[in-house]
Amino acid sequence: MTLGDFFNKLAYKWDKLTKHNKAKLKKIVKLMELKEGQIVMDVGCGTGIMIPPLKEALGKKGVIYAVDISEKMLKKAKAKHKGKNVYFVNSDIYDLPFTPGGFDVILCYSSFPHFKDKVKVLKVFAKNLKAKGQLVIAHTDSREKINHIHKHGGEEIKEDLIPSKNKMKEMLSTAGLKVKEFIDDDKMYLIKAVKP
């Protein structure tokens, strides 16, 4: 079963299966320091949990590209988040249909562990960021908790883990990104990295 198949299978009940603390989501967006009118890619957007706080922060001129490999997750996201300046893109992350250097910010909320070739995906992110663009990898739980959930979440995701802090820094550096902020406590996991 592919990752897309796995999430397609769960899409119809995903919003009941997963709970997201809205205050933590807002905090993640606040830590992103978005500016009105920026162009943001929401990678692995699922059913669109991050779209409302992103839209609020970006204002009327901001643009969100919500990307997911699961067409059924995207279908749910589209139904929930109609409106201007939000575009839904069904794509494999390794083969994005965008012109390089087009994004101010790339958000990878609650999806990074699922990418098998993490260095390659970080290079894809770097390629798609503008100069001085920012990558944010975030979860509303600690690395330890996320890894525990995935290890016990079934065959398809048992190896979808967040690497150690040192390994993450090394991978980001290999991809040409510089770590600006790193949080891993009992409340959340967040990395901000910048393309020089």
Beta strands, then each sheet from edge to edge (+ up, - down):
strand 1: 39-43
strand 2: 63-68
strand 3: 86-90
strand 4: 103-109
strand 5: 129-139
strand 6: 178-184
strand 7: 189-194
sheet 1: 3+ 2+ 1+ 4+ 5+ 7- 6+
end
